[in-house]
Amino acid sequence: MNKELFGADFKWGVSTAAFQIEGGCDAEGKGPSIWDIFSNIKGKIKDGHHANTACDFYNIYERDLDLVQSLHIPNFRFSIAWSRIMPTGLKPVNQKGLDYYDRVIDGCLERGIEPWPTLYHWDLPHALELKGGWTNRDVVNWFSDFTEVCAKQYGDRIKHWMVMNEPMVFTGAGYFLGLHAPGRTGLKNFFPAIHHAVLSMAEGGRVLRKLCPQAEIGTTFSCSHVEPYSQRAWDKSAANRADILFNRLFIEPILGLGYPDKELSLLKGIRKYMLPGDEDKMSFDFDFIGIQTYTREVIRFSLLTPYLHAKLVKAENRDVPLTSMKWEVYPEGIYPIIKKYDAYPQIKKIYITENGSAFPDAVVQGHVDDQERLAYLETSIEQVLKAKNEGCKVEGYFVWTLTDNFEWAEGYHPRFGLVHVDFDTQERIIKSSGKWYADFIKP
């Protein structure tokens, strides 16, 4: 296998997110986000970790962009922290925040790296959460205003935009399970958050299309290959219900197909939050869809699970190899996911915008020999090639992630990076996987 087999136009890259790497939590006028608040609440993050400094990308971004360049990575995905640009989530705009991302974007371009910004990667300004956050329909207008500010400021240099990152995760973990910021629970929060995220995704796309007509506009979704625990009818039915929730809930309304509530009646609760005309407002003709996948999920029927009657069979109970996230090591899962999304005729182009694995890396005599991650990435890329060779419209692959970082509720324990970070000294060490990826994609 070599990169030439993918074609000259295939996009190779690496992905990051503002809150997970930047630090600078209150630098130069930045307002607090829901994650700034949440990660400083005792008991919310493993071992009391927080992201006040993280990888200090806010201050040493040039050093990390030099790393991207040294690894021959031509495309760099990062996100824009809403509360750095608009500290309260609303105008006025913080000029120093705007200037910072100007420097990041220009720093990429000076190094021959294509910048791929994501507008929303989970860090809602805290001031907007106090107004209801994603449960308040006004968030559609708030997000549109933020999108407009970014498009006008950076649109002259950006060829690829991503509107949102993994809406199923930030609504599900943040507004239903309470495991992520802002820590809300229950369907009364989940359903309106779903609908307003869908409307915001589509409206964000329309704002970008109007202001950046030459740019390629996409948005990204979390997805996992789902398999039934057995071939019994009730396990297969449970797996289908889980698949609707994990893989179809957000993509189908965006594609103009509406919510898949005919097959999962639980989702009819979203209708309470819909207004006349919303069916049309929910869809947008994106130039590409980003899919982000890491493992597979095995599902069995469970009468005890409310609403869904489906239960995850945890990977640690299945006698399979595990990552540091206790996810099954299953890089082969990327292939059926690509096939699944490729089957939607409305999707024009697919990029893998996140794929990677976390393992307990060790620094030995100044080196990190992470053969498990290297093997995971190599197999994943082989599976992408297999799908591409079968005619799937997959045209890019971004590794998650550049550097070890703040991994949300898990703190700094899981390490996903191609580059090892010592969070006390901010020293970087390129791992064996990073050297392998650099060699694989070098011009």
Buried (B, 14 or more C-beta within 10 A) or exposed (E): EEBEEBEEEBBBBBBBBBBBBBBBBEBEBBBBBBBBBBBBEEEBBBEEBBBEBBBBBBBBBBEBBBBBBEBBBBBBBBBBBBBBBBBBBBEEBBEEBBEBBEEBBEBBEEBEBBBBBBBBBBBBBBBBBEBBBBBBBEBBBBBBBBBBBBBEBBBEBBEBBBBBBBBBBBBBBBBBBBBBBBBBEEBBBBBBBBBBBBBBBBBBBBBBBEBBEEBBBBBBBBBBBBBBBEEEEBBBBBBBBBBBBBBBBBBBBBBBBEBBBEEBEBBEBBEEBBEEEBEEBBBBBBBBBBBBBBBBBBBBBBEEBEEBBBBBBEBEEEEBEBBBBEBBBBBBBBBBBBBBBBEBEBBBBBBBBBBBBBBEBEEEEEBBBBEBBBBBBBBBBBBBBBBBEEEBBBBBBBBBBBBBBBBBBBBBBBBBBBBBBEBEEBEBBBBBBBBBBBEBBEE
